[in-house]
Amino acid sequence: VVGLGIVGLLGGTVALAVALPTEFVTEDDQSFVFVSVETPIGNNLHETKQIIDEVAGRIGEVVRPEERKLIATDTGIGKGFVAIFAKGVHAGVIRVPLVSVNKRQRSQAEIEAAVREEMKKIPGVKATIGMPFNMMGSAGDIEIQIRGHDLDASRTAGLELRDKLLALPEMAEVTFSMEDQKPEVRVSYDRRKMAELGISAAAVSNAISAYFMGKLAGRYAEGGDEYDILVRYAKEYRLDIDELRKMPIATMANGTVPLGNLAEVEIGLGPVDVTRIDQGRYTTLVCTLHDDYVDAEGAEQRKDLGGAIGRVTDVLEAYPWPKDFSYYIGGSAEDFLTSFRYLGIALLVSVLLVYMVMASQFESLRQPFIIIFSVPLAAIGVVLMFTLTRSTMDISALVGVIMLVGIVVNNGIVMVDAANQFRDHGVDRVEAIAQAARVRLRPVLMTSITTMLAMTPLALEIGEGSAGWGGMAKAVIGGLFASTFLTLFVVPTMYTLFAAKVHRPRGQDEPPSSSTEVSSEDAPMSLPPPSGIPIDEVPATDRSRG
């Protein structure tokens, strides 16, 4: 009966564990909302400032005055820390520090969701909610790297994949690094004509650089400081592409020829920046997940990074990639997969090490096998705890599970060791484990309850910064509670089934034969009965010796 019940519990645990949402690191409420705003490329600083102020006003309507301390805006490139995240004069950031968690009704995640929905109503503005990097140094929840040399094909693939990913219900935002392009002047040299005239490509490039950037003509000194004097074309000429075509280029024959006769000059759109990894070009898709969403079947779901990675991978596998193109999942998703894989290996190694230590102490391979059955019982409590509390399985929770391997076996060790002591005094295995369970019940409960009570404040996530370790505490409490309760039934059952019928006291190779005579000098000193054993349960031979 006990075996069937445990098998049923383990089966239900596996079903619940598969549906349990996972995450890399549980995000804590930082009491801070960060909004990155991009206006159409080409806007000057004044136009961008007006749009940023309008967006800040809309945010002020969503984030109530009693929930925030202030609203700060930075437009353009900025200075100091903000300059790291600046994208140009067409973009800016809005920072909204919030009051402490206990002074507002909505969490930071709820406020960010409301701001995100409001930003969708503003035309011509692309807003990204959240810090431009997380605590692990990457942006968003899933970062997809599209690797390929052709930037046009990379942009086409990125835009198509962005639309496909946004169709997934769990996606809150999908940002593509090459979504916007800047106007640029493209100069394509006619190298045959340049060779005929004896003009090198470097000379033409230097002339174009001087046209826009200027050429050092001298230095001006005043008050001990020196200032460079740059000579370049006037602004009205630099903004006119026809004037660029008329720019004279010196020839080897001391003459000049217009740039338009040596190269094709046109205006096109180009990437804002070109990023490389392993000497190859790549673009990125950064995906941010909803904390809560409604799936295609209308059921409410919670954020599940592991499940989202699987669905995103399915989309990427089904996409017809151009030739010589590939994808790579990085960022927090990569860290999540790597950490879960290695922590899973660490869990198996910890079980093996615990078994080896117990085998050396018990001088038996069978009795550690009986005790190790308490580890799966802990998994039942862990899954039930996370299911009932609607928590997410993250890295700290897996660390708690690894800790449980060394904690939950203590109850089994105490019971089996006590049963062995009873059997040293001649008690049969069934009666010995029954007596051991009764005698060791109090210390088992005391150690388990004190451990669970010590973890309770951390599990309640009291105070700021506690959410990151709440999963570990919940795993320890749930696993220890279930293991303590079920160990009282499972370990005695397993001991009755697997313990040796003929007990051999520790340190004795063979039990003494009844026909062998042992002198008083060679007789081993008898041990007193274990504490808590009624004297009438000890064999008469031991009582007479005592």
VOROSE-267357 format. One line per field, with one value per residue (C-alpha): z negated, y negated, x; residue number from 0. Coordinates in Angstrom, 2 decimals. Example, Ala and Ser with C-alpha at 12.3 -4.5 7.8 and 13.67 -1.06 7.14 Angstrom:
residues 2
w = [-7.80/-7.14]
v = [4.50/1.06]
u = [12.30/13.67]
resi = [0/1]
This chain:
residues 546
w = [0.00/-0.92/2.30/4.47/2.71/3.22/6.89/7.37/5.64/7.76/10.94/10.01/9.10/12.54/14.21/12.10/12.58/16.36/16.16/13.58/15.00/15.03/15.01/14.82/11.86/10.23/10.81/7.66/7.33/7.80/7.38/10.68/14.17/17.11/20.54/23.68/26.35/30.04/32.37/36.19/37.34/38.68/35.90/34.41/30.69/30.31/32.03/30.01/26.78/27.55/28.20/25.07/22.96/24.44/23.66/20.12/19.65/20.73/18.30/15.55/16.19/15.90/12.90/10.23/8.17/4.97/6.68/7.95/6.64/9.88/13.66/15.19/18.92/20.86/24.54/27.11/26.33/22.74/20.40/17.78/17.08/19.44/22.40/22.36/23.54/25.89/29.53/30.98/30.99/32.10/28.89/25.15/21.86/19.16/15.57/12.99/9.43/7.47/3.78/1.70/2.21/-1.05/-0.14/3.13/4.18/7.60/8.14/10.50/13.02/13.02/13.51/16.37/18.06/17.83/19.24/22.07/23.11/23.01/25.19/27.93/28.30/29.27/33.05/34.40/31.11/30.29/26.53/24.69/21.06/18.64/17.98/21.08/19.32/16.58/13.57/15.73/18.23/21.14/22.40/22.35/21.62/24.93/27.26/30.77/32.81/36.59/38.04/41.67/43.77/46.02/44.01/46.36/46.04/42.29/41.97/44.03/41.94/38.69/39.56/40.64/37.50/35.34/36.69/36.20/32.62/31.74/32.72/29.72/26.81/24.20/26.07/24.63/26.80/29.62/30.54/33.69/33.78/37.49/37.43/38.15/40.75/41.15/44.40/45.73/48.74/50.73/53.05/55.48/57.26/60.98/60.55/64.30/64.82/61.67/62.93/66.29/64.54/62.03/59.02/56.10/54.01/50.89/52.37/53.18/49.72/48.06/50.12/49.14/45.48/45.66/47.33/44.33/41.34/42.21/42.47/39.88/41.12/37.97/34.24/32.29/28.88/26.17/22.44/22.59/24.46/28.09/30.39/33.73/36.81/39.23/42.77/44.44/46.75/45.45/44.02/47.01/49.26/46.95/46.98/50.79/52.59/55.92/54.46/53.40/56.98/58.10/55.58/57.52/57.25/58.10/60.87/61.57/64.44/61.95/63.07/61.42/62.21/60.50/58.12/60.14/63.09/60.96/58.78/58.46/55.58/54.20/50.98/49.39/46.08/43.97/40.58/37.49/36.44/37.51/34.78/35.07/33.13/33.99/36.92/38.44/38.68/36.67/35.73/32.66/31.76/28.08/26.71/23.49/21.98/20.21/16.49/16.97/20.24/21.82/24.18/27.44/25.54/23.26/20.13/17.88/17.85/15.99/17.37/18.35/19.77/20.46/22.39/24.27/25.39/26.81/28.75/30.04/31.18/33.11/34.93/35.77/37.00/39.29/40.87/44.36/43.65/46.46/47.58/45.14/42.36/38.92/35.55/31.98/28.77/26.25/23.39/20.36/22.27/22.88/19.22/18.20/20.30/19.26/15.55/15.44/17.26/14.93/11.81/12.92/13.18/9.76/8.34/9.63/8.33/4.89/4.69/5.64/3.06/0.29/1.15/1.10/-2.30/-3.81/-2.32/-3.95/-7.31/-7.37/-5.76/-3.57/-0.11/-1.02/-3.92/-2.09/0.70/-1.82/-3.08/0.39/1.06/-1.04/1.75/4.25/1.41/1.09/4.79/4.07/1.50/3.70/6.64/4.44/2.68/5.96/7.40/4.39/3.99/7.77/7.70/10.49/10.51/10.87/10.17/6.43/6.21/7.85/5.34/2.61/4.18/4.14/0.48/-0.24/0.87/-2.14/-4.53/-4.01/-4.35/-7.98/-9.09/-7.39/-8.79/-12.35/-11.97/-10.27/-12.74/-15.66/-14.09/-13.71/-17.38/-18.27/-16.02/-17.73/-20.82/-19.05/-18.03/-14.64/-11.78/-11.80/-15.51/-15.38/-12.74/-14.47/-17.77/-15.98/-14.38/-17.76/-19.60/-16.95/-16.14/-18.50/-17.24/-13.63/-14.16/-16.14/-13.51/-10.61/-12.24/-13.32/-9.78/-8.22/-10.71/-10.02/-6.28/-6.71/-6.72/-3.53/-1.89/-2.73/-0.76/-3.43/-2.42/0.75/2.47/0.94/4.05/5.52/2.71/1.95/4.30/2.35/-0.94/0.55/2.01/-1.34/-3.31/-0.89/-0.36/-4.03/-5.10/-2.64/-3.24/-7.03/-6.88/-4.28/-5.68/-8.75/-6.41/-3.53/-5.38/-7.71/-4.72/-2.72/-5.74/-6.23/-2.57/-1.92/-5.26/-5.74/-7.54/-9.50/-11.13/-11.44/-14.04/-12.77/-13.04/-13.22/-10.16/-11.09/-13.80/-16.54/-16.33/-19.19/-19.57/-19.88/-23.39/-24.16/-27.23/-29.46/-28.45/-24.70/-24.99/-23.61/-26.00/-25.60/-24.84/-26.88/-25.10/-23.11/-24.96/-24.94/-24.65/-27.36/-29.39/-28.86/-25.08/-25.45/-25.25/-28.55/-27.68/-27.41/-30.63/-32.52/-31.19/-32.27]
v = [0.00/-2.39/-1.54/-2.16/-5.43/-6.66/-5.64/-7.56/-10.64/-10.50/-10.19/-13.22/-15.09/-14.45/-15.73/-18.90/-19.41/-19.41/-22.22/-24.20/-27.57/-28.20/-31.30/-32.16/-34.57/-35.87/-39.61/-41.66/-44.85/-47.53/-50.45/-51.90/-52.16/-52.76/-53.66/-53.96/-56.09/-56.34/-58.88/-58.81/-59.02/-62.48/-64.45/-67.17/-67.65/-70.15/-67.88/-64.90/-66.87/-67.77/-64.11/-62.91/-65.46/-64.26/-60.65/-61.63/-63.28/-60.11/-58.10/-60.53/-59.69/-55.95/-56.08/-57.86/-60.63/-58.58/-55.74/-57.73/-60.13/-62.02/-61.70/-62.52/-62.75/-62.65/-63.60/-63.03/-61.69/-62.94/-62.81/-60.46/-57.16/-57.89/-58.37/-54.63/-53.83/-56.83/-56.06/-59.57/-62.87/-61.12/-59.06/-59.54/-57.84/-58.43/-57.39/-57.03/-56.19/-54.63/-54.78/-51.72/-48.53/-48.79/-52.27/-51.38/-48.88/-47.93/-46.11/-47.33/-44.62/-45.75/-49.39/-48.46/-46.48/-49.48/-51.82/-49.38/-49.35/-53.16/-53.51/-51.44/-54.22/-56.87/-56.85/-57.20/-56.33/-53.09/-52.61/-49.80/-49.23/-48.00/-48.49/-48.23/-45.37/-42.92/-41.79/-39.28/-41.96/-41.10/-42.68/-41.11/-37.50/-35.86/-37.23/-35.79/-36.42/-36.31/-35.59/-36.39/-38.82/-40.28/-43.09/-43.45/-39.75/-39.95/-42.89/-41.12/-37.97/-39.95/-41.90/-38.75/-36.87/-39.83/-39.67/-35.89/-36.14/-38.95/-36.58/-34.38/-35.27/-35.38/-38.04/-41.55/-43.18/-42.11/-44.62/-44.26/-45.95/-46.90/-47.91/-51.55/-52.79/-56.11/-58.09/-57.96/-59.13/-56.27/-56.84/-54.00/-54.48/-53.89/-52.41/-52.16/-55.92/-56.61/-54.42/-56.21/-59.56/-58.28/-58.94/-56.54/-55.54/-56.79/-60.29/-60.44/-59.14/-61.78/-64.52/-63.33/-63.16/-66.75/-67.79/-66.67/-66.32/-68.98/-69.04/-70.37/-73.69/-74.93/-75.53/-78.57/-79.21/-81.33/-81.35/-78.32/-76.23/-75.18/-74.71/-72.88/-74.87/-72.68/-73.70/-72.12/-73.00/-75.24/-73.63/-74.49/-72.65/-69.62/-69.14/-69.30/-66.07/-67.92/-70.08/-66.89/-65.63/-68.92/-68.65/-68.88/-66.03/-66.72/-64.61/-63.63/-66.20/-69.06/-69.37/-68.70/-66.56/-66.57/-63.70/-62.88/-61.87/-59.37/-57.84/-57.32/-59.43/-58.63/-58.75/-55.48/-53.92/-52.11/-50.46/-52.60/-50.32/-47.06/-44.54/-41.60/-38.45/-35.94/-38.23/-37.82/-40.19/-39.60/-41.34/-40.70/-40.15/-40.86/-39.29/-40.39/-38.11/-38.96/-38.19/-37.02/-36.39/-34.57/-31.75/-30.77/-28.61/-31.47/-30.14/-32.42/-31.54/-32.77/-33.65/-30.48/-31.10/-27.43/-26.93/-30.21/-29.17/-25.96/-27.79/-30.40/-27.61/-26.04/-29.34/-29.66/-26.07/-26.51/-29.75/-29.46/-30.92/-32.52/-30.82/-31.05/-32.32/-30.81/-31.73/-31.48/-31.90/-33.96/-36.38/-35.28/-32.33/-30.92/-31.43/-29.75/-26.64/-26.36/-26.85/-24.38/-21.76/-22.03/-22.26/-19.08/-17.39/-18.76/-17.26/-13.80/-14.11/-15.17/-12.09/-9.88/-11.51/-11.18/-7.50/-6.91/-8.59/-6.58/-3.35/-3.95/-4.76/-1.89/0.50/1.66/0.98/2.02/-0.30/-3.56/-2.40/-2.33/-5.84/-7.37/-6.76/-9.86/-12.08/-11.47/-12.14/-15.63/-16.26/-15.71/-18.51/-20.88/-20.59/-20.89/-23.95/-25.77/-24.76/-25.91/-29.19/-29.88/-30.36/-29.96/-27.44/-29.38/-28.97/-29.60/-26.93/-24.37/-25.29/-24.55/-21.17/-20.30/-21.32/-18.99/-15.97/-16.39/-17.46/-14.95/-11.86/-12.81/-11.56/-8.22/-7.92/-8.46/-5.86/-3.20/-3.65/-3.28/-0.15/1.30/0.69/2.57/5.44/5.52/6.59/9.35/7.63/8.74/6.22/5.48/4.77/2.96/0.40/-0.06/-0.81/-3.09/-5.11/-5.69/-6.48/-8.83/-10.62/-13.53/-14.38/-13.99/-16.45/-18.88/-19.13/-19.39/-21.97/-24.20/-24.14/-25.00/-27.81/-29.28/-29.38/-30.90/-34.63/-34.13/-32.24/-35.05/-37.44/-40.11/-43.31/-44.49/-42.19/-39.01/-37.68/-36.31/-33.76/-33.06/-30.07/-28.37/-28.75/-27.46/-24.43/-23.57/-24.02/-22.06/-19.26/-18.88/-18.89/-16.17/-14.10/-14.26/-13.13/-10.40/-9.12/-7.82/-5.46/-4.81/-4.14/-1.52/0.17/0.17/1.37/4.26/5.26/4.74/5.07/8.29/11.03/12.02/8.98/8.73/6.22/3.66/4.73/8.43/10.54/13.50/13.95/16.27/19.88/21.23/24.18/22.02/21.42/17.93/17.27/14.36/12.75/12.98/12.04/8.60/6.00/5.78/2.39/1.03/0.90/-2.25/-5.03/-4.67/-0.84/0.76/3.17/5.98/5.79/6.60/10.34/12.12/12.86/9.14/8.34/10.95/9.45/5.98]
u = [0.00/2.79/4.63/1.58/0.89/4.46/4.43/1.18/2.63/5.77/3.71/1.63/4.80/6.29/3.10/3.14/6.89/6.53/3.96/5.96/7.14/10.88/13.03/16.71/16.68/13.50/13.32/13.00/10.99/13.66/11.20/12.41/10.88/13.23/11.80/13.94/12.23/13.20/11.62/11.90/15.52/16.31/14.64/16.78/17.30/14.43/11.89/13.04/12.74/9.13/8.22/10.04/8.15/4.85/5.73/6.74/3.35/1.56/3.69/2.74/-0.91/-0.26/2.08/0.07/1.76/1.53/3.42/6.41/8.98/9.67/9.93/13.32/14.07/17.34/17.23/19.95/23.38/23.58/26.54/27.87/26.11/23.19/25.55/26.32/22.78/22.32/21.47/21.61/19.78/16.58/16.33/16.12/15.38/12.78/13.54/10.78/11.92/9.05/8.25/9.09/7.10/5.15/3.89/2.15/-0.48/0.91/4.19/6.87/5.93/2.28/3.28/5.64/2.86/0.52/3.19/3.90/0.24/0.10/3.20/1.54/-1.04/1.55/2.18/5.70/7.37/9.19/9.40/11.21/10.27/12.92/16.59/18.79/20.58/19.64/21.65/23.52/24.61/22.30/19.11/15.64/14.80/15.81/18.47/18.62/21.75/21.28/24.71/25.44/27.50/24.77/23.18/20.21/19.34/19.93/17.54/14.86/15.15/15.12/11.97/10.13/11.15/10.15/6.60/6.47/7.71/5.31/2.48/3.37/1.07/3.86/5.85/5.63/8.30/10.61/13.31/15.42/18.82/18.51/14.87/15.74/18.20/19.93/20.19/23.73/25.70/27.15/30.13/30.92/34.26/34.80/38.23/38.92/38.54/40.54/43.37/43.41/43.76/46.29/44.04/44.17/41.18/42.98/43.31/39.59/38.68/40.87/39.23/35.73/36.80/38.09/34.82/32.74/35.08/37.64/41.44/43.85/45.19/46.87/46.53/45.45/46.99/45.38/45.98/48.23/45.64/45.85/42.87/42.83/41.83/39.88/39.01/35.97/33.10/30.34/27.19/25.00/27.47/27.75/23.98/23.73/24.65/24.94/27.71/29.49/29.36/30.98/33.83/37.13/39.62/43.28/44.85/48.45/48.52/47.97/44.38/41.05/38.06/34.61/33.92/30.77/32.99/34.94/32.25/28.52/27.19/23.74/21.72/20.62/19.69/22.25/22.46/22.92/25.79/27.40/28.17/30.56/31.32/34.07/34.98/31.50/28.56/25.43/22.20/20.07/16.44/15.78/12.58/10.90/8.23/4.98/4.87/1.26/-0.56/-3.50/-2.58/-4.30/-6.80/-7.84/-6.12/-4.09/-0.41/2.65/6.06/7.91/11.37/12.06/8.82/9.30/12.79/11.33/8.61/11.07/13.39/10.50/9.92/13.62/13.85/10.85/12.16/13.74/17.18/19.21/22.39/25.33/23.05/22.60/21.13/22.29/20.28/22.24/21.72/19.76/18.31/21.79/22.73/19.48/20.07/23.72/23.02/20.14/22.20/25.19/23.05/21.30/24.69/25.61/22.40/23.30/26.85/25.58/23.35/26.30/28.57/25.99/25.53/29.30/29.69/26.84/28.19/31.56/29.98/27.49/29.97/27.12/25.73/22.22/21.42/22.44/20.14/17.28/18.08/18.52/14.81/14.10/15.53/12.67/10.24/11.71/10.98/7.29/7.30/9.32/6.92/3.83/5.27/5.98/2.61/0.58/2.46/2.42/6.18/8.69/11.51/14.75/18.45/18.13/15.40/17.70/20.41/17.86/17.10/20.81/20.96/18.03/20.03/22.28/19.52/16.71/18.91/19.63/16.21/16.74/20.27/19.02/16.28/18.40/21.26/18.85/17.37/20.85/21.52/18.36/19.40/22.81/20.86/19.00/15.76/14.37/14.33/10.58/10.46/13.79/12.70/9.34/11.07/13.58/10.79/9.16/12.37/13.80/10.53/11.23/14.78/13.63/10.79/12.94/15.68/13.23/10.95/13.84/15.28/11.91/11.26/14.71/13.91/10.44/11.45/13.44/10.56/8.14/10.40/10.19/11.97/13.68/16.16/14.76/12.98/16.21/16.63/12.99/13.00/15.79/13.90/10.65/12.43/14.04/10.80/8.61/11.10/11.95/8.29/7.28/10.40/10.03/6.42/6.86/10.15/8.29/6.42/8.82/12.08/10.54/8.92/12.16/14.13/11.73/12.06/15.78/17.57/19.49/17.59/20.69/22.21/25.97/27.13/29.60/33.22/32.37/33.11/30.88/28.29/29.66/28.51/26.41/28.79/31.88/33.12/34.36/36.44/35.69/38.99/38.19/34.49/33.71/32.40/28.61/27.03/24.14/20.80/20.13/18.42/14.67/14.62/12.49/14.56/12.10/12.71/16.40/17.24/17.82/21.46/22.20/20.31/22.32/25.56/24.48]
resi = [0/1/2/3/4/5/6/7/8/9/10/11/12/13/14/15/16/17/18/19/20/21/22/23/24/25/26/27/28/29/30/31/32/33/34/35/36/37/38/39/40/41/42/43/44/45/46/47/48/49/50/51/52/53/54/55/56/57/58/59/60/61/62/63/64/65/66/67/68/69/70/71/72/73/74/75/76/77/78/79/80/81/82/83/84/85/86/87/88/89/90/91/92/93/94/95/96/97/98/99/100/101/102/103/104/105/106/107/108/109/110/111/112/113/114/115/116/117/118/119/120/121/122/123/124/125/126/127/128/129/130/131/132/133/134/135/136/137/138/139/140/141/142/143/144/145/146/147/148/149/150/151/152/153/154/155/156/157/158/159/160/161/162/163/164/165/166/167/168/169/170/171/172/173/174/175/176/177/178/179/180/181/182/183/184/185/186/187/188/189/190/191/192/193/194/195/196/197/198/199/200/201/202/203/204/205/206/207/208/209/210/211/212/213/214/215/216/217/218/219/220/221/222/223/224/225/226/227/228/229/230/231/232/233/234/235/236/237/238/239/240/241/242/243/244/245/246/247/248/249/250/251/252/253/254/255/256/257/258/259/260/261/262/263/264/265/266/267/268/269/270/271/272/273/274/275/276/277/278/279/280/281/282/283/284/285/286/287/288/289/290/291/292/293/294/295/296/297/298/299/300/301/302/303/304/305/306/307/308/309/310/311/312/313/314/315/316/317/318/319/320/321/322/323/324/325/326/327/328/329/330/331/332/333/334/335/336/337/338/339/340/341/342/343/344/345/346/347/348/349/350/351/352/353/354/355/356/357/358/359/360/361/362/363/364/365/366/367/368/369/370/371/372/373/374/375/376/377/378/379/380/381/382/383/384/385/386/387/388/389/390/391/392/393/394/395/396/397/398/399/400/401/402/403/404/405/406/407/408/409/410/411/412/413/414/415/416/417/418/419/420/421/422/423/424/425/426/427/428/429/430/431/432/433/434/435/436/437/438/439/440/441/442/443/444/445/446/447/448/449/450/451/452/453/454/455/456/457/458/459/460/461/462/463/464/465/466/467/468/469/470/471/472/473/474/475/476/477/478/479/480/481/482/483/484/485/486/487/488/489/490/491/492/493/494/495/496/497/498/499/500/501/502/503/504/505/506/507/508/509/510/511/512/513/514/515/516/517/518/519/520/521/522/523/524/525/526/527/528/529/530/531/532/533/534/535/536/537/538/539/540/541/542/543/544/545]
